[in-house]
């Protein structure tokens, strides 16, 4: 009988997560949201600002990506939400892009989280919520947000060197003795140093303080009162499962941030204070290893590959990544041969999937597979590539049927200004 109750409970929860325009189901969803807010607050109150000097709990809203309906834990400053029980209900305007993020709404910084099936797991839900709550307070503690400038991690050589770094971290987080940990950490830092020498136009260390610290904080606070082995298992599983991933440019810090953070927890009880004083994660962890200057980096990389016995893995990865490189070449050619809609970046708001692989087009920019843009002109949902120029000055989209959905505001039109090139302009 107990199994039957569990199955029925799952069905009810699954139905209410996907509910649309049904009063009974909406009530259940409001109850669930209230429960989720309460659970999160309880977790964050245990830390109560101990880790970063501030309690992460604050304005939060769940947003349905399809209906744009909102359930929030507080009222807006202009009282535009409707109070329903102990939560608040509203609907977001169409021009606001929906993503798991922190953003301003009604003159206040909010944590936005999409309402979908990913919220069913208590663990994954709270890890996600804590991650996004950290983004809401990061500027307040002196760690401003940034975009990743690490497209080299989706290039064969950059990706391979990153995988070697992950393997060194995998070994380190499973060690207990300080000397053993430092040996593996040193190997990881050598590989990173080699990679950053090859690709100097990167912001790996800065971006790691953006997404990496958010993910570290999420795991640290979620597993706060749980056995240490639980967080070790979680990080180990994540590193192992992402060794064959495509698309590290925006995602790498979700892996390295928690790994280095957990290792620093073993090496220092106050390392987060160094972060608050302006150091990067790598600055802090480098203080625990011997000087890395004047090394023969090529010899060191070979030594590390032999040390972890991963030569066969690396050779296989080179074959796979080089094959992907050929596929990317074809994507680039097809992109550049299309009709192109060029949109000037006049404070355009956009969202994208950080898990997607980014394709760099030399001298021009980089392609995201999907993106939603909103601006003075209206809204564009692109499904088959958006190129952002290196200076972030323009968004360029293949302009043909079914490649993108365009909803222009009154007074705007698309016009051809050159052969196969289009722009959006305001009609005078």
N, C-alpha and C positions, 0 to 999 in steps of 0.2 A: 504493500500500500504506500509506503514511503516513496518508492521509486515513481509511482504514478503521480503523487503530489509534486515531485520535483519536475517531472516532464510537463505537467500542466502549468506550473509556475513559469517555466521557460517559455512555453507557448504564449502565455498571457503577456509576459514581458516583451517577447519578440513582436507580438501584435501591436503593443502600445508604442514601441519604438518606431514602428513604421506607420502609425495611425495618421489618417488625414481626415479632417473635417467630421469627426465623430465625437459627440459630446461626452459619452461615457469613456471612450478611450482617451480623450483629451484630459479628463480628470485624472486618469491613471498616470498619464505622462506628467502632469503637474505634480502629482504625489512623488513620482520617481525623481523628478528634478529636485524637489525639496530634500528628498533622502540623499541624493548625490551631493548637494551643497553641504548638508550636515556632516556627511562622512568626510568630505574634504576638509572642512573646518576643523573637525576633530583631529585629523592627521597633522594639519599645519599648526594647530595650537600646542601639540606635543613639542614641536621645535620652538615655536613662539619667538622666532627671530634669532635663535641661538647661532644658526649657521651664517647668516648674512646680515644680522643686525636689524632685521625687519620681518614681521610676520607676513607671509606671502598671501594670506587670504584678503580678498578685496572684491571689487565689482566683477561679476562673472555673468555671462549669458550663454545659454545653449541656443543654437540657431539651426532651424531646419533648412537644409540647402535647397529644398524644392519649394516649400511654401513661404520661406523667409520668416516664419513665425519664431518668436523669441520667448524663452522663459529665463528670467533673470533673478538674481538673489537680492536685488535692491532696485529702488526706483531711480529713474533718470533725474538729472538736475531740473529738467523742465516738466517733470511729472507726466511724461507722455505715455508711460506704461500703465496698464490696468492691474491693480492688486487682485490676486486670486489666492486666497488663503495666505500662506506665508511666502509666496513667490509673486513675481510680476510678469505680465504677459504683454507682448507687443509684436509689431511687424516691421522688419527692416526695409528701408527704401531700396529700390532696385539697383541704384548706382553703387551701393556698398557691396564690395566683393566679400564673399564668405569664405573664411579659412580658419584653421586653428592658429590663432595669433593673438597679439595684443594690439589694440588700435583705439584711437579716439572716437568717442560717440557722445554727442550732446555735451561737449566740453568736459569730458571725463575719460580717463584711460581705463579701458575694459579688457578683460580676458574673454576672447571669443572662442567657443568650441562647437564644432558641428555636431548636431544631434543625429546619430545613426547607429547602426548595429555595433560599432566599435565600443560603444558605451556599456555594452552588456557585461563585459568582464570587469569585475571590481578592481582587479589589479591594474589592467591596462587603462581603464578609465581614470583612475587616480594618478597614475604616472603621467598620463597625458595632461591632466588638469594642473598638476604641480608644475610640469614643464612650462605650460603656457602662463601660469601665474608668475613664474620667475621672470618671464619676458616682460610682464607688466611692470615689475619693479626694478628691472636691471639698470635703466638710466638713472633711477633714483639713488642707486648705490654706486654710481660712477662707471657703469659698464654699458656704454651705448650700443644699440643694435647695429648690424652691418650686413651687407650682402657678401656672399662668397665670391672670391676672385680666384678660384682654384680649379680652372678648367683642365689643367694639366693632369688632374687625378682621373680624368676620363680619357687620357691618352695612354697608349700601351706602356711606355716606360714609367710614367708617373703612377699608373695603377699598380704595376708590378712592385715598385718600391713601397707603395702604400700597403700592399698585401704582406710584404715582409715585415713592415713595422707592426701590423696587426698580429702576426705570428709571434713576434718577440713579446708583445703585450700579453698575448694569450698565456705564454709561459710565466711571465712575471706575476700575473694576478693569482696564479695557483701556488705560488711560493709563500712560505712563512718567514724564512730567515732573511734578515735585512740584506746581507751580502749577496744572497742569491737573487733577491729582487733587483738590487742595483745592477747586477751583471746583465740581466735581461733588459732593464730600462736603458742602460747604456747602449745596448745593441739597437734598441728602438730609436734612440736619439741619433745615433750614427746614420741610420737609414734615412731618417727625416732630414738630417743635415745634408746628406748627399742629394736627396730629392730637391731640396730648396736651393741648392747650388745650381742644379740643372735647370730649374724653373724659378728664377729669382722674382718674377712678377707674380707673387702669390701673397695671400693674406691668411695662410693656414692658422698661424698662432692667434691672430686677432679674431678670426671667425670661430675658432675653437672656444674662445672666451664668450662668444655669443651663443651658439647652439650647444657646444660641449658642456659648458657650465649649467645650462638649463637642464640638459638630460642627466648630468651628474646629480644635480639638486633633486630632481624628480625621484631618482632611485634612492638617493641618500635618505630623503624624508619618508618615502613610502616604506622602506625597509628599516626605519629607525628603531623599532622595538622588536625586530625579528632577528633570528640567528644570522651571523655574518655569512655563513655558507650559502644562504639564500641569495644574497646580492652577488656573491662570487659566481654562483650557478647562472644567474640572470645575465651577467656581463659576459661570461664565457660563452654561453649559448648564442648571444648576439654577435660576438666576434666570429665564432665558427660559422654561423649561418650566413654571414655576409662576406665571407672570403671569396665567393664566386659571384658577387653582386656586380651589376653594371650600374654605373652612375654614382660616383663618389663625390662629385664636385660640391654638392649641397648637403650631402648626407654624412660625410666622413666624420664630422665632429660628434655626431650622435654615438659613434663607436669609441673614438679616442678619448673624448671628454670624460665619460664615466670610468674608463679604464685607468687613465692617468690620475683622475680624482681619487679613485679607491686606493691606488698605490700610494698617493700622497697621504691619505689617511693613515696608512701604516708607517709612513716615514716621519710625519709631523702632525702635531695636534693643532697647529695654528696656521696652516698654509693658506687658508682662505683670506687671512688678514693681509698676506703679501699680494694676493689678487686685488683686494680692495685698495691697496697702495700703488696699483698700476702695473704689476707684473703679470705676464701671461702664464698659463699653466706650464709651458715649456721652460720659461725663465725659472720658475720655482723648482721644477723637477731636475733641471740641469745642475742646480746647486748641490745635488746629492751624488753626482758622478764626477769622476776625475776629468781633467781638462781634455776636450775633444779637438783641440787645435793640432795642426801639423801632422794629421793622420793621412796615410795613403788611402783615400776613400774607396778606390776600386778594390784594393786588396782587402779592406775591411768588409766590403759588401760580400765578396767571395767567402771570406772567413765566416761571416754570419750565416750565409746560405748553407755552408758545410756544417756549421754548428747545429743548425736546426734540421739538417738532413732534408732540405726542401728543393733540391736541384731539379728533380723530376717534376715536381709541382710547378715550379717557375717556368721550366721549358714548355710544359703543356699550356700554361697561361699565356705565354708569348704567342703560341700558335692561335689560340682562341681570340686574343685581343687584336692580333694582326688581321684576322679574318673579319672581325667587326669593323676594323679600320676601313677595309674595302667597301663594306656595306655603307659606312658613313660617307665615303666619297660619292657614292651614287645618290645618297640623300641630298648632299650639298649641291650636286649638279642639277638634280630635279628642282630643288628649291630655287636656285638662281635662274633657271630657265622658265619659271612660272611668271604669270602676271603678279606684280607685287604692289601691295597696299602699304604705303609708308606713312607712319603716324608720328608726328613730332611729340616728344615727351614733355608736354606742358603740365607737369604735376599729375601725370597719369597714375591712377591706382591700379595695381595688378596683383593677381595671385597665381601661383604655380605649384606643381607637385615637386617637393624637394627630393623625392625618390627617383625622379626621372634622370636619365643620362643626358648630359649636355654635349652638343656637338659644336666645336669651334670651327669657324670659317676664317682662315688666316687673313689678316688685314681688315676684316669687315666686322666680325662680331661673333656671337654665339647663339645657337638655336636651342630653345626649349620646345619640347614636343607639344604641350598644351599650355594655355594661359587664358585668363579672363582679364580684360582691360576695361576700365571705365574712366571717362573724362568728360569734359564739357560737351564733346560731340555725341556721347551716348555710351553704348556697351558693345563689346566685341568678345565673343567666345571663339577662340581659335583651337582647332582640333588636330592640325597637321603641321605644326611648326610656327614659331614666332622667333625671329632673329632680333636680338637687342644689339645695337652697335656698341663698340668698345667704350665710347664716351657716354653711353646711356642717353644719347640724344634722340634716338629714333627706335621705334618698334616697327619691324617689317614683316608682313604676313602674306603668304601665298593667297592671291585674290582670285578664287574660282569657286564654282558652286560646290557646296557641301564641305568646303575646307574650313569655313568659319561662319558663324552666325553674327550678323551685324544689325544692331538696333540703333538707328540714328535718331537724335532728338530733332524736333521741328526746327527748320532753319539751317540744317546741315545737309551736305550732299557729297558724293564721291565723284571725282572728276579725273580724267586722264591728263597728266601734265607732260608726259613723255611716253614713248612707245613702250607698252607693257608696264608702265609705272603709274600708280594712282595715289591720290591724296584725298583727305577729307577737308572740306572748307565750309566756312559759314557763309550763307547766302546773304549778300548785302541788301 
